[in-house]
Amino acid sequence: MRLVVVSAGLSVPSSTRLLGDRLAAGVTGAVPAEVRVIELRDLAVDIAHNFTSGFPGRALAEAMDAVAEADGLIVVTPVFSASYSGLFKSFFDVLGVRDRDALAGKPVLIAATGGTPRHSLVLEHALRPLFAHLRAVVVPTGVYAASEDWGAEGLDDRIERAASELAGLMVAIPAPRAAGGAGETGEARETGELTVVPFEEQLAALRPAG
């Protein structure tokens, strides 16, 4: 399986990247997956050029291909002006222009970092609507980490719960296959290029084992 982490952190080291890494570790602890991390700061110039030229550079094209082909996606942004960063939104804008179905039916875990707990609602008023619009399947638990959350009680539990939910959906919802290709779940059915899994299976994937 392929798990892609999209991090919009700007600093080095980055708490945004750290949160993405910890979420990815939680997912791979539950389901075997190859992890690729996409640092958007490295693609900032390519993203800007794509807006003006309409064509992605090689690095940006490879990143967008990796996201489109992933079995699961973790997206992490720092909070800017009580919302996701412009770089974060720009990446998904150019991805949507290139392939409007890139995230359709794809399991996505949303996460954000910020300096204060007051911005925790960014997950619900900004990120969740964005990925719902892109027709992704967003896991119920989002993870927000304020500066004071690192090393405090509660963050590890939220990371574990969200990672478990994403791992369950990655198993329940096979990645999109070419028309006529075989899915990984017997009960799944294919509609064009999008594999659709019955809602009951998605719910079952989120229930704790045992």
C-alpha positions as CSV (number, residue, x, y, z in Angstrom):
1,M,0.0,0.0,0.0
2,R,1.1,3.6,-0.6
3,L,0.7,6.3,2.0
4,V,1.5,9.9,1.1
5,V,2.0,12.7,3.6
6,V,1.6,16.3,2.3
7,S,3.2,18.7,4.7
8,A,2.9,22.5,4.2
9,G,5.4,23.4,7.0
10,L,7.8,26.1,6.1
11,S,10.5,25.9,8.8
12,V,13.3,23.4,9.4
13,P,12.7,21.5,11.6
14,S,8.9,21.8,11.3
15,S,6.2,20.9,13.8
16,T,3.9,20.4,10.8
17,R,6.3,17.8,9.4
18,L,6.7,16.2,12.8
19,L,3.0,15.8,13.2
20,G,2.8,14.3,9.7
21,D,5.6,11.8,10.6
22,R,3.9,10.8,13.8
23,L,0.6,10.2,12.0
24,A,2.3,8.2,9.3
25,A,4.0,6.0,11.9
26,G,0.6,5.3,13.5
27,V,-0.8,4.3,10.2
28,T,2.1,2.0,9.3
29,G,1.9,0.5,12.7
30,A,-1.6,-0.7,11.9
31,V,-1.2,-1.6,8.2
32,P,1.9,-2.1,6.1
33,A,2.5,0.8,3.8
34,E,5.2,2.5,1.8
35,V,5.4,6.2,3.0
36,R,6.3,9.2,0.8
37,V,6.5,12.6,2.3
38,I,5.9,15.7,0.0
39,E,7.3,18.9,1.4
40,L,5.3,21.7,-0.3
41,R,8.0,24.3,0.6
42,D,10.2,22.5,-1.9
43,L,7.6,22.9,-4.6
44,A,6.5,26.5,-4.0
45,V,8.2,27.9,-7.1
46,D,6.8,25.1,-9.3
47,I,3.3,25.7,-7.9
48,A,3.6,29.4,-8.7
49,H,4.9,28.7,-12.2
50,N,2.0,26.2,-12.8
51,F,-0.5,29.0,-12.2
52,T,1.1,31.2,-14.8
53,S,2.0,28.6,-17.4
54,G,-0.6,25.9,-16.9
55,F,2.1,23.2,-16.8
56,P,3.7,21.6,-13.8
57,G,7.5,21.1,-13.5
58,R,8.8,17.5,-13.2
59,A,8.9,17.6,-9.4
60,L,5.4,19.0,-9.0
61,A,4.0,16.5,-11.6
62,E,5.6,13.6,-9.7
63,A,4.2,14.9,-6.4
64,M,0.7,15.2,-7.9
65,D,1.0,11.7,-9.4
66,A,2.0,10.3,-6.0
67,V,-1.0,11.9,-4.3
68,A,-3.4,10.6,-7.0
69,E,-2.0,7.1,-6.8
70,A,-1.9,6.9,-3.0
71,D,-4.1,4.4,-1.1
72,G,-4.2,6.9,1.8
73,L,-3.3,10.5,2.3
74,I,-2.3,12.5,5.4
75,V,-2.5,16.3,4.9
76,V,-0.9,18.7,7.4
77,T,-0.9,22.5,7.3
78,P,0.2,25.2,9.7
79,V,-2.6,27.7,10.6
80,F,-2.4,31.0,8.8
81,S,-5.1,33.7,9.5
82,A,-7.3,31.0,11.2
83,S,-7.2,28.8,8.1
84,Y,-4.9,26.6,6.0
85,S,-1.8,28.2,4.4
86,G,-1.9,29.6,0.9
87,L,0.8,27.2,-0.2
88,F,-1.3,24.2,1.0
89,K,-4.4,25.5,-0.8
90,S,-2.5,26.3,-4.0
91,F,-1.1,22.7,-4.2
92,F,-4.6,21.2,-4.1
93,D,-5.9,23.9,-6.5
94,V,-3.4,22.9,-9.2
95,L,-4.0,19.2,-8.5
96,G,-7.7,19.7,-9.0
97,V,-7.2,21.6,-12.2
98,R,-4.9,18.8,-13.5
99,D,-7.3,16.0,-12.4
100,R,-10.6,16.9,-10.8
101,D,-11.0,13.2,-9.7
102,A,-7.6,12.9,-8.1
103,L,-9.0,12.7,-4.6
104,A,-12.4,11.2,-5.3
105,G,-13.1,8.4,-2.9
106,K,-9.6,8.6,-1.4
107,P,-9.2,8.2,2.4
108,V,-7.7,11.4,3.8
109,L,-6.6,12.3,7.3
110,I,-6.6,16.0,8.0
111,A,-4.3,17.7,10.5
112,A,-3.0,21.1,11.4
113,T,-0.5,22.8,13.7
114,G,-0.7,26.2,15.4
115,G,0.5,28.4,18.2
116,T,-2.7,28.4,20.2
117,P,-5.6,25.9,20.9
118,R,-8.0,28.6,19.8
119,H,-7.4,27.7,16.2
120,S,-8.4,24.0,16.6
121,L,-11.6,24.5,14.7
122,V,-9.6,25.1,11.5
123,L,-10.1,21.3,11.0
124,E,-13.8,21.6,10.8
125,H,-14.4,25.0,9.2
126,A,-11.6,24.9,6.6
127,L,-9.9,21.5,6.0
128,R,-12.9,19.2,6.2
129,P,-15.1,21.3,3.8
130,L,-12.1,21.6,1.3
131,F,-11.6,17.8,1.1
132,A,-15.3,17.1,1.1
133,H,-15.5,19.4,-2.0
134,L,-12.7,17.4,-3.6
135,R,-14.8,14.3,-2.9
136,A,-12.3,12.6,-0.6
137,V,-13.4,10.3,2.2
138,V,-12.2,12.3,5.3
139,V,-11.7,10.2,8.5
140,P,-13.8,11.3,11.4
141,T,-10.9,12.3,13.7
142,G,-8.8,15.2,12.7
143,V,-5.7,16.1,14.7
144,Y,-4.8,19.6,15.7
145,A,-1.5,20.2,17.7
146,A,-1.0,23.6,19.4
147,S,2.5,24.5,20.8
148,E,1.4,23.4,24.3
149,D,0.1,20.0,23.1
150,W,3.6,18.6,22.3
151,G,4.5,16.3,25.2
152,A,1.1,16.9,26.9
153,E,-1.5,14.2,27.5
154,G,-4.1,13.7,24.8
155,L,-2.1,14.3,21.6
156,D,-0.9,10.7,21.4
157,D,-4.4,9.4,21.8
158,R,-5.7,11.6,19.0
159,I,-2.9,10.6,16.7
160,E,-3.5,6.9,17.4
161,R,-7.3,7.1,16.9
162,A,-7.0,9.1,13.6
163,A,-4.2,6.8,12.3
164,S,-6.3,3.8,13.1
165,E,-9.3,5.2,11.2
166,L,-7.2,6.0,8.2
167,A,-5.6,2.5,8.2
168,G,-9.1,1.0,8.3
169,L,-10.3,3.0,5.3
170,M,-7.1,2.2,3.4
171,V,-7.9,-1.5,3.7
172,A,-11.6,-1.1,3.1
173,I,-11.4,1.3,0.1
174,P,-9.0,0.0,-2.6
175,A,-7.1,2.7,-4.6
176,P,-8.8,3.6,-7.9
177,R,-7.9,1.2,-10.7
178,A,-8.1,1.5,-14.4
179,A,-11.5,0.6,-15.9
180,G,-11.9,-3.2,-15.8
181,G,-9.1,-3.7,-13.3
182,A,-9.6,-5.9,-10.3
183,G,-10.3,-4.3,-6.9
184,E,-8.9,-5.6,-3.7
185,T,-12.2,-6.0,-1.9
186,G,-14.7,-8.6,-3.2
187,E,-17.8,-6.5,-2.3
188,A,-16.4,-3.3,-4.0
189,R,-17.9,-2.3,-7.3
190,E,-16.3,-0.1,-9.9
191,T,-17.9,2.9,-11.5
192,G,-15.7,4.1,-14.4
193,E,-12.3,4.6,-12.8
194,L,-13.6,5.0,-9.2
195,T,-13.9,2.0,-6.9
196,V,-17.0,2.5,-4.7
197,V,-17.2,0.6,-1.4
198,P,-20.6,0.1,0.2
199,F,-21.1,2.5,3.1
200,E,-21.6,-0.4,5.6
201,E,-18.0,-1.6,4.8
202,Q,-16.6,1.9,5.4
203,L,-18.4,2.0,8.8
204,A,-17.1,-1.5,9.7
205,A,-13.5,-0.4,8.9
206,L,-13.8,2.4,11.6
207,R,-15.1,0.1,14.4
208,P,-12.5,-1.0,16.9
209,A,-11.4,-4.6,16.5
210,G,-12.9,-7.1,18.9
